[in-house]
Amino acid sequence: QEVSPKSIKAADCVQNLMILRSIKDMRAHVKQSTKCLHDEANINAMFETMLTTTLNHHRSHVIEGRRAMENCAQTADPTFSAKCLNIISKELKDTETKTISTMKKIQNRTTKRRNDLTGKMRICELLSSKFVETLRKNLDELKRCA
């Protein structure tokens, strides 16, 4: 069967569009966009873990402090009991101060991340839109070849 000049022209047209290279570029844009979003998710998970760890650490210190206070209160010597309670109260206050300080640092970093995220998400979205734009352009060019 003989190939028509029209189909040869269409094949040359498709070849000239470098569709395979374009598809390779689209694949790269999708990969970058996916990695971009994945990196953001990992960073957010890290902040969540830091916050949970800090709160759990504080909670364990408070529980230890409460138990120690109960032990102090059971002592028969009122002077020793008062000193014991003062020491534990001071330690708990120090723990609370450190926890609040850590929480503020995490909050500041989270706020900065939230502000950065807007720009970062725009970059991720731009990578995705490049893929869609390239795909649309390829389809339009292919229609012209037919």
C-alpha positions in Angstrom: 0.0 0.0 0.0 1.3 3.4 -1.0 1.7 6.1 1.6 -0.1 9.3 0.7 1.9 12.6 0.4 -0.6 14.0 3.0 0.4 11.4 5.7 4.1 12.0 4.9 3.6 15.7 5.4 1.8 15.1 8.7 4.6 12.8 9.9 7.2 15.4 9.0 5.2 18.0 10.8 5.0 15.9 13.9 8.7 15.1 13.7 9.5 18.8 13.4 7.5 19.6 16.5 10.0 17.6 18.6 7.1 16.2 20.6 9.3 13.6 22.3 11.6 16.3 23.7 8.6 18.3 24.8 7.1 15.2 26.6 10.4 14.8 28.3 10.3 18.4 29.5 6.7 17.9 30.7 7.8 14.9 32.7 10.6 16.9 34.2 8.1 19.7 35.2 5.7 17.1 36.8 8.7 15.6 38.7 9.8 19.0 40.0 6.3 20.0 41.0 5.8 16.7 42.9 9.1 17.0 44.6 8.4 20.6 45.5 5.1 19.7 47.2 6.6 16.6 48.8 9.4 18.7 50.3 6.9 21.2 51.8 4.9 18.4 53.3 8.0 16.9 54.9 9.0 20.3 56.4 5.5 20.8 57.9 5.6 17.3 59.3 9.0 18.1 60.9 7.5 21.2 62.7 4.6 19.2 63.9 6.9 16.5 65.3 9.0 19.2 67.1 5.9 20.7 68.6 4.6 17.3 69.8 8.0 16.4 71.2 8.3 19.7 73.1 4.8 19.3 74.6 5.4 15.6 75.6 8.7 16.6 77.2 7.0 19.3 79.2 4.1 17.0 80.2 6.5 14.3 81.5 8.4 16.9 83.6 5.1 18.2 85.1 4.1 14.6 86.0 7.5 13.9 87.6 7.1 17.2 89.5 3.7 16.3 90.7 4.9 12.9 92.0 7.9 14.6 93.7 5.5 17.1 95.4 3.3 14.3 96.6 6.4 12.6 98.1 7.5 15.9 99.7 4.1 16.3 101.3 4.3 12.9 102.9 7.5 13.8 104.8 7.0 14.2 108.5 9.5 17.1 108.8 7.6 20.3 107.9 10.9 22.3 107.3 12.2 19.6 104.9 8.8 19.4 103.2 8.7 23.1 102.6 12.3 23.2 101.2 11.5 20.2 99.0 8.3 21.8 97.6 10.2 25.1 96.9 13.0 23.2 95.0 10.4 21.3 92.9 8.4 24.4 92.3 11.5 26.2 91.0 12.4 23.3 88.8 8.8 23.2 87.4 9.0 26.9 86.8 12.3 26.5 84.9 10.8 23.7 82.8 7.8 25.9 82.0 10.0 28.8 81.0 12.1 26.6 78.8 9.0 25.0 77.2 7.5 28.4 76.5 10.7 29.7 75.0 11.0 26.6 72.8 7.3 26.9 71.8 7.8 30.6 70.8 10.8 29.6 68.7 8.8 26.9 66.9 5.9 29.4 66.5 8.2 32.0 65.0 9.7 29.4 62.6 6.2 28.1 61.7 5.0 31.7 61.0 8.0 32.3 58.8 7.4 29.0 57.0 3.7 29.9 56.5 4.8 33.2 55.0 7.4 31.5 52.8 5.0 28.8 51.9 2.8 31.2 49.9 5.7 31.9 47.6 6.9 28.3 47.5 3.4 27.1 46.6 3.3 29.6 43.8 6.6 28.0 42.5 5.1 24.5 42.8 1.9 25.6 41.0 4.0 27.3 38.3 5.8 24.0 37.6 2.4 22.3 37.4 1.0 24.9 35.1 4.1 24.7 32.8 3.2 21.0 32.3 -0.4 21.8 31.4 0.7 24.7 29.2 3.2 22.5 27.3 0.6 19.8 26.9 -2.0 22.2 25.6 0.5 23.7 23.1 1.5 20.2 21.9 -2.1 19.2 21.3 -2.7 22.4 19.4 0.3 21.9 17.2 -0.6 18.3 16.6 -4.1 19.4 15.4 -2.4 21.6 12.9 -0.3 18.7 11.5 -3.4 16.6 10.9 
